[in-house]
Every structure is written in C-alpha cells, then in structure tokens.
C-alpha cells in the first residue's frame, strides 16, 4: 500500500483528534460560574416541572413503533431501487408487491385510527 492513498484519512483523523483534545482542554481551564438556573434539568427547550418517572400514554409507544416499522420498511426500498434495472421485471414485480403490502398496512392502521393522537 502506498502511504499517499492513506494520507487524507490520516490527516482527517489527526485533525479530528486535535479538535477534540483542544475542546476538552479548553473546557478544563475555563471559568466555572455555577448558578441555580444552569443546574436545572433542561430538555427540548422545556423546563421539567413533572417527575422524571412519569408514565407515558400507550399512544406514544404506538406512534413510535409505527414510525420505526415504516422507516425500516422504506429503508429496504433503496437497495431494490439500485438493482431495479439489473433484475428487470422480477424487481419491478417485487417492488409493486412490497408497495402494495405497505399501502395495505397503512390503510389498516389508518382505519383503526392508530395515527390519531388522543
């Protein structure tokens, strides 16, 4: 292997490590001014006023699971689209069947009102 082919990667790694080391060392030598506002828990722009161990509605989990299912299923479309021209009619039929299954699943959860936030 030639060193010049690995040189850009080596430079990228060294620059990344250098920036990380510089930021870490600057955080150690910086001034510390603690106050009550900075010590409050903060998430997504909202101050927490409820206990951290509250129970979530089942709608939250249902929406999250549906998002994950459709997101993962749609991730399978990219490899199929890449080889669509190479496999010809077989890939097109498989794509149509896959999209029909996705559409049927979406129609089913829509009919069951699983997409409505209550």
Backbone as CSV, one residue per row, in Angstrom:
resi,resn,N_x,N_y,N_z,CA_x,CA_y,CA_z,C_x,C_y,C_z
1,UNK,0.835,-1.189,0.000,0.000,0.000,0.000,0.873,1.244,0.000
2,UNK,0.416,2.195,-0.739,1.109,3.461,-0.823,0.629,4.383,0.289
3,UNK,1.554,5.090,0.927,1.197,5.976,2.033,0.330,7.136,1.553
4,UNK,0.504,7.557,0.327,-0.254,8.705,-0.184,-1.742,8.409,-0.335
5,UNK,-2.111,7.149,-0.456,-3.541,6.839,-0.537,-4.199,6.939,0.838
6,UNK,-3.430,6.727,1.904,-3.956,6.800,3.263,-3.735,8.163,3.912
7,UNK,-2.969,9.027,3.261,-2.640,10.332,3.840,-3.866,11.202,4.127
8,UNK,-4.856,11.324,3.234,-6.033,12.147,3.572,-6.791,11.623,4.794
9,UNK,-6.907,10.306,4.907,-7.587,9.734,6.066,-6.798,9.997,7.344
10,UNK,-5.494,9.872,7.282,-4.654,10.145,8.436,-4.760,11.606,8.865
11,UNK,-4.754,12.511,7.911,-4.902,13.939,8.221,-6.267,14.209,8.847
12,UNK,-7.306,13.594,8.318,-8.664,13.764,8.851,-8.752,13.265,10.292
13,UNK,-8.161,12.113,10.564,-8.183,11.561,11.923,-7.383,12.444,12.871
14,UNK,-6.217,12.906,12.450,-5.402,13.766,13.303,-6.094,15.101,13.579
15,UNK,-6.734,15.672,12.575,-7.464,16.935,12.798,-8.637,16.723,13.749
16,UNK,-9.367,15.641,13.592,-10.483,15.351,14.491,-10.020,15.155,15.922
17,UNK,-8.940,14.401,16.093,-8.398,14.184,17.440,-7.863,15.487,18.022
18,UNK,-7.259,16.322,17.186,-6.739,17.607,17.657,-7.848,18.543,18.111
19,UNK,-8.928,18.606,17.342,-10.056,19.454,17.733,-10.689,18.938,19.019
20,UNK,-10.855,17.629,19.139,-11.433,17.054,20.358,-10.543,17.339,21.561
21,UNK,-9.240,17.171,21.416,-8.310,17.438,22.522,-8.313,18.914,22.893
22,UNK,-8.368,19.796,21.898,-8.384,21.240,22.178,-9.660,21.641,22.915
23,UNK,-10.798,21.139,22.492,-12.045,21.478,23.164,-12.081,20.927,24.586
24,UNK,-11.573,19.721,24.772,-11.545,19.139,26.109,-10.620,19.934,27.034
25,UNK,-9.438,20.292,26.545,-8.506,21.046,27.391,-9.033,22.451,27.675
26,UNK,-9.698,23.069,26.718,-10.286,24.389,26.973,-11.415,24.310,27.990
27,UNK,-12.145,23.214,28.013,-13.212,23.088,29.000,-12.650,22.901,30.409
28,UNK,-11.462,22.355,30.514,-10.849,22.169,31.830,-10.293,23.466,32.397
29,UNK,-9.823,24.368,31.530,-9.213,25.600,32.029,-10.190,26.766,32.060
30,UNK,-11.407,26.542,31.609,-12.397,27.624,31.589,-12.888,27.980,32.986
31,UNK,-13.497,29.185,33.105,-14.045,29.620,34.384,-15.316,28.857,34.702
32,UNK,-15.500,28.592,35.972,-16.718,27.923,36.416,-17.540,28.915,37.221
33,UNK,-18.728,29.203,36.727,-19.635,30.106,37.428,-20.957,29.384,37.647
34,UNK,-21.030,28.568,38.688,-22.280,27.823,38.905,-23.396,28.757,39.370
35,UNK,-24.600,28.489,38.901,-25.767,29.190,39.413,-26.960,28.250,39.356
36,UNK,-28.042,28.655,39.970,-29.207,27.771,40.099,-29.864,27.484,38.758
37,UNK,-29.859,28.432,37.847,-30.522,28.243,36.553,-29.781,27.210,35.711
38,UNK,-28.459,27.236,35.747,-27.681,26.281,34.957,-27.769,24.865,35.498
39,UNK,-28.119,24.717,36.760,-28.213,23.390,37.357,-29.574,22.740,37.165
40,UNK,-30.539,23.460,36.596,-31.866,22.885,36.373,-31.837,21.886,35.225
41,UNK,-32.574,20.779,35.333,-32.664,19.860,34.186,-33.423,20.532,33.046
42,UNK,-32.943,20.333,31.840,-33.474,21.039,30.673,-33.508,20.070,29.509
43,UNK,-34.678,19.967,28.861,-34.759,19.052,27.732,-35.699,19.625,26.686
44,UNK,-35.234,19.734,25.495,-36.018,20.163,24.339,-36.648,21.543,24.537
45,UNK,-35.970,22.410,25.222,-36.457,23.769,25.390,-37.543,23.913,26.431
46,UNK,-37.811,22.874,27.197,-38.885,22.916,28.187,-38.294,22.577,29.544
47,UNK,-38.564,23.416,30.523,-38.137,23.101,31.873,-39.017,21.987,32.420
48,UNK,-38.405,21.074,33.137,-39.170,19.961,33.681,-39.880,20.403,34.953
49,UNK,-41.179,20.190,34.982,-41.971,20.526,36.161,-42.663,19.289,36.712
50,UNK,-42.553,18.187,36.012,-43.155,16.936,36.446,-42.050,15.964,36.829
51,UNK,-42.382,14.945,37.588,-41.347,13.963,37.941,-40.817,13.240,36.701
52,UNK,-39.580,12.837,36.779,-38.934,12.185,35.631,-39.499,10.800,35.346
53,UNK,-40.070,10.148,36.326,-40.570,8.788,36.165,-42.071,8.748,35.903
54,UNK,-42.556,9.633,35.066,-43.987,9.628,34.761,-44.294,8.565,33.711
55,UNK,-45.513,8.108,33.673,-45.935,7.083,32.715,-46.385,7.751,31.423
56,UNK,-45.981,7.170,30.312,-46.389,7.670,29.011,-47.651,6.951,28.559
57,UNK,-48.423,7.635,27.756,-49.616,7.040,27.176,-49.217,5.965,26.169
58,UNK,-50.093,4.996,25.980,-49.830,3.940,25.001,-49.770,4.517,23.585
59,UNK,-50.431,5.635,23.351,-50.390,6.277,22.033,-48.970,6.683,21.661
60,UNK,-48.201,7.112,22.649,-46.812,7.494,22.390,-46.030,6.300,21.846
61,UNK,-46.145,5.153,22.511,-45.417,3.962,22.089,-45.934,3.432,20.755
62,UNK,-47.232,3.486,20.537,-47.808,3.018,19.281,-47.305,3.864,18.114
63,UNK,-47.287,5.173,18.299,-46.783,6.057,17.245,-45.302,5.797,16.985
64,UNK,-44.536,5.603,18.034,-43.103,5.340,17.870,-42.871,4.023,17.139
65,UNK,-43.625,2.988,17.494,-43.446,1.696,16.822,-43.867,1.756,15.363
66,UNK,-44.952,2.466,15.068,-45.363,2.590,13.672,-44.326,3.351,12.858
67,UNK,-43.752,4.381,13.452,-42.708,5.125,12.748,-41.516,4.220,12.455
68,UNK,-41.090,3.450,13.435,-39.935,2.573,13.237,-40.230,1.523,12.167
69,UNK,-41.425,0.937,12.214,-41.780,-0.093,11.230,-41.749,0.477,9.816
70,UNK,-42.413,1.614,9.603,-42.443,2.177,8.256,-41.082,2.716,7.847
71,UNK,-40.313,3.217,8.774,-38.986,3.724,8.450,-38.074,2.589,8.002
72,UNK,-38.101,1.484,8.701,-37.258,0.345,8.332,-37.725,-0.276,7.017
73,UNK,-39.033,-0.361,6.835,-39.528,-0.923,5.577,-39.135,-0.044,4.393
74,UNK,-39.200,1.253,4.569,-38.810,2.129,3.472,-37.306,2.110,3.234
75,UNK,-36.533,1.747,4.236,-35.090,1.621,4.038,-34.762,0.466,3.099
76,UNK,-35.654,-0.505,2.996,-35.437,-1.618,2.078,-35.706,-1.224,0.624
77,UNK,-36.343,-0.103,0.403,-36.617,0.323,-0.968,-35.353,0.777,-1.700
78,UNK,-34.392,1.347,-0.990,-33.196,1.856,-1.647,-32.380,0.750,-2.333
79,UNK,-32.050,-0.358,-1.629,-31.306,-1.407,-2.346,-32.076,-1.979,-3.525
80,UNK,-33.391,-2.055,-3.391,-34.192,-2.565,-4.502,-34.162,-1.598,-5.680
81,UNK,-34.211,-0.318,-5.387,-34.154,0.672,-6.469,-32.799,0.677,-7.155
82,UNK,-31.737,0.350,-6.424,-30.403,0.321,-7.022,-30.282,-0.807,-8.038
83,UNK,-30.862,-1.963,-7.742,-30.725,-3.112,-8.631,-31.937,-3.277,-9.549
84,UNK,-32.813,-2.314,-9.575,-34.044,-2.432,-10.356,-33.760,-2.671,-11.842
85,UNK,-32.828,-1.936,-12.386,-32.531,-2.069,-13.817,-31.838,-3.396,-14.124
86,UNK,-31.011,-3.887,-13.194,-30.274,-5.131,-13.433,-31.188,-6.357,-13.426
87,UNK,-32.190,-6.364,-12.549,-33.056,-7.529,-12.422,-34.315,-7.444,-13.278
88,UNK,-34.602,-6.290,-13.811,-35.700,-6.149,-14.761,-37.073,-6.368,-14.169
89,UNK,-37.866,-7.200,-14.826,-39.276,-7.394,-14.480,-39.455,-8.003,-13.095
90,UNK,-38.566,-8.883,-12.709,-38.673,-9.522,-11.392,-38.606,-8.474,-10.289
91,UNK,-37.680,-7.532,-10.403,-37.539,-6.490,-9.390,-38.735,-5.549,-9.392
92,UNK,-39.282,-5.250,-10.564,-40.448,-4.368,-10.643,-41.657,-5.031,-9.979
93,UNK,-41.859,-6.315,-10.240,-42.967,-7.039,-9.609,-42.773,-7.085,-8.101
94,UNK,-41.562,-7.357,-7.666,-41.285,-7.386,-6.234,-41.522,-6.016,-5.600
95,UNK,-41.133,-4.957,-6.294,-41.361,-3.600,-5.795,-42.849,-3.294,-5.692
96,UNK,-43.630,-3.693,-6.679,-45.072,-3.458,-6.653,-45.727,-4.234,-5.514
97,UNK,-45.326,-5.481,-5.302,-45.882,-6.279,-4.204,-45.509,-5.659,-2.860
98,UNK,-44.274,-5.242,-2.724,-43.819,-4.625,-1.481,-44.592,-3.339,-1.188
99,UNK,-44.776,-2.515,-2.202,-45.522,-1.270,-2.011,-46.997,-1.549,-1.721
100,UNK,-47.549,-2.608,-2.296,-48.940,-2.975,-2.003,-49.097,-3.403,-0.546
101,UNK,-48.127,-4.151,-0.041,-48.163,-4.555,1.371,-48.051,-3.334,2.273
102,UNK,-47.159,-2.415,1.941,-47.028,-1.184,2.726,-48.308,-0.367,2.698
103,UNK,-48.918,-0.252,1.530,-50.161,0.515,1.405,-51.284,-0.148,2.179
104,UNK,-51.370,-1.466,2.127,-52.402,-2.173,2.889,-52.201,-1.990,4.389
105,UNK,-50.953,-2.039,4.851,-50.673,-1.833,6.270,-51.031,-0.419,6.691
106,UNK,-50.706,0.554,5.862,-51.052,1.939,6.175,-52.562,2.137,6.199
107,UNK,-53.269,1.546,5.257,-54.735,1.648,5.245,-55.338,0.995,6.482
108,UNK,-54.763,-0.119,6.915,-55.278,-0.814,8.096,-55.099,0.035,9.355
109,UNK,-53.900,0.579,9.552,-53.699,1.364,10.769,-54.433,2.695,10.698
110,UNK,-54.672,3.191,9.503,-55.461,4.409,9.363,-56.924,4.123,9.726
111,UNK,-57.434,2.984,9.264,-58.820,2.607,9.561,-59.009,2.339,11.056
112,UNK,-57.992,1.801,11.712,-58.051,1.541,13.152,-57.787,2.803,13.978
113,UNK,-57.566,3.923,13.313,-57.304,5.230,13.939,-56.075,5.209,14.838
114,UNK,-55.066,4.464,14.405,-53.831,4.400,15.185,-52.954,5.623,14.968
115,UNK,-53.218,6.400,13.938,-52.410,7.583,13.647,-52.962,8.835,14.308
116,UNK,-54.105,8.736,14.962,-54.679,9.912,15.621,-54.143,10.024,17.034
117,UNK,-53.694,11.199,17.374,-53.163,11.447,18.709,-54.323,11.805,19.635
118,UNK,-54.556,10.990,20.641,-55.655,11.246,21.591,-55.166,11.823,22.868
